[in-house]
Amino acid sequence: MPQVKIIAKNFMDMVASLTARDLNKLYENPFICEAILRSLPPLAKKYVFQMLYIDGAIPAKTMEEWVLPDGFTKHKVAIDRLVQLRLFSEEKKKETTYRLNSTFQSNLQKHLINGGALPREPMPSGITARLPTLEDLEAYAIGQWECFLLQLISSAQAERPTNFSSSMMKVFQRGLLIQRDKEAPRLTESGFQFLRIYLQFPGVASDILFSGFSASKFLRVPVFDSLAYNLNTLSEIQRSMIKDFADLGLVKLQQGRKESWFIPTKLATNLSMSLTDSSARKEGFVVVETNFRMYAYSTSKLHCEILRLFSKIEYQLPNLIVGAITKESLYNAFENGITAEQVSLIISFLQQNAHPRVADRIPSVPENVCDQIRLWESDLNRVEMTPAHYYEEFPSRDVFEAACDYARDRSGLLWEDSKKMRLVVNAEIHMHMREFLRGQNK
């Protein structure tokens, strides 16, 4: 099978990057097979169903005949995705053939024949009457999720006391925050990218963040719809994970007198959908003026803290955040993990979250603001600091030239002055240079 390098942009990409052994373990679970099937492009789903009851391999040329000539690009995308997920094994002998993964094939067959209903117990009428509406579920999920993100960015700004487990916080902080010595944790470049994606595509952002979990454990909690399930139907490990999921807004717990129930929210169901299914874009909220003033029409403390990362917040009204983009606020963003090379992240953030009143303008963010941000960024790149050592007073020109050649061969020569026999070398080869010069002096 060809080695395919996967760059995880969402949860299913992370699944595709797992080893063949781990994937086969996942495919032993019928609910995982259903989730994977849902994530596939439409043409890939068609291929899976066509080969579901075929035990042998199908020639690649035969599969190409299944599509119209103008659909070859979609055909290639579908095949690549199936190979990445190891649903197709590619065999190259006399001709290229594809075979459906036997573990996935058998379990999906059983799932289709026996039905995909989870083991459910009848809910008492008292519990059924208190079930939240879809609107209440969505509001609960967004509230919990944003509270969690706010806790990551600034625990002091969290709207209410949180009880997130320390182990779970460490999992998420590992890739989104960085802490040096006794300083407060700072958002990394990846962390800022994640928050930018969340404001546009909340479903995709949850996919990316959950790549920190063990996929084999998480996917075995089958939450693919908005029905209520008895916690007794889950294993001990799953019950402990459900409590963390409730804190994150993935599920809502419903307490009864004797038993507890959990209801998956929209965030949880998004995890089992494809990128196109879960990428409904959020409406923008930011207006940037030519005088660098910024107005954000939002009631969210999370939005305020994200804007504070690269702008100076002047005051906040119940539904309006007013601030300004300054040189100092931008340098503060660079110190907080957004590298100078990635300054385009800030510009794209402002463009992609532009308020509907200005989103249709070209450009949605004034050109002078974008240009000035890039100029401020270029100020940081005028001088590049490199640790180095300076050498002079060589006993002879032969020793000087030998030292230059030695440093040049090791890619450590930064500067040389042949006339006065002076040179500067990278600090990384300083000790080797000293040993070399000692040998030359003997």
C-alpha angles and dihedrals in degrees: 000000000000118000108246119192111218121203104201110229096154140010096274091052087055089052089051090055093060121106121263090252094054092046092052088053090052092048090058087076114078093209090055089051089054092049092049091048090053091052095056124101112259094256092049090053089053091053092050092052092045092053097036094102098031113101098188133065123274120221115244090232090057091053091050087060089060092072135058118253093255091053097063093105092054089045091056092047090051093049093047091051093049091049092048091053089045090236086126122046111205117219122189115193120121088340137003114269135176128216126191115242105265095216092050091043097054095044094047089050090053091046092053094045099043096036131246101255117133118232102271132178122212110267119233113251090242091060094043092054091054097049111129121243121248089257091052090048092051093047090049092049094049092046094051094042095049091046088055093049090047088053089055094050100037122355089191090064096051109129095223139010111283131210100197111154115252092232092055092048090052091053092057097036091055093078102023105044137045128196127193123196109310096337122120115264114272131205114256125221089259089051093055091047089053093052090048090053091046093057090053104033113014093180093054092047092056088050091056096045093050092059084088090071124082100263094209091058098040098047091053087072097082106210105155103137142029098262124122119251132194114244088222089073090066131078122248092260092050092049091054090049092049089061090057090045089054090055089052094048096247091120136012119223118224114199123212129182094264106005139039129222133196128211120200114231129212091270090060095047089049089062090066095045130086123260092257092050095052102036101090102152120237120233114259124245109185129100119187120193130205090253089062092253114142129203121190117190099209141116093205121114087202091061089049093052092047091052090047088063092074107010140053110252108214101181141337127221124191092271104011135068116197122195146135136235109234136170090251094050091050093051087049088057090054090051090050096059107282103119121222089241089059097051087122086074090071093048093047090047091057093044097047094046096045116142114258090248091063102023093090093052119101105253103019089196115048113260094230090058093050092046093049092049089054091047092052088049092051090055088068092053098054093092125032116200117218123176106239146160128230123221128192143147096058113186093232142000091250091059091046093051092045089052091050091050091047093052093042093052089055094046090244102113109111102166140354137188108199094184096058095025097239129141143174122215134188114268090236092071097036096106092046090049091052092053090047093052092047088056091050092052094055 
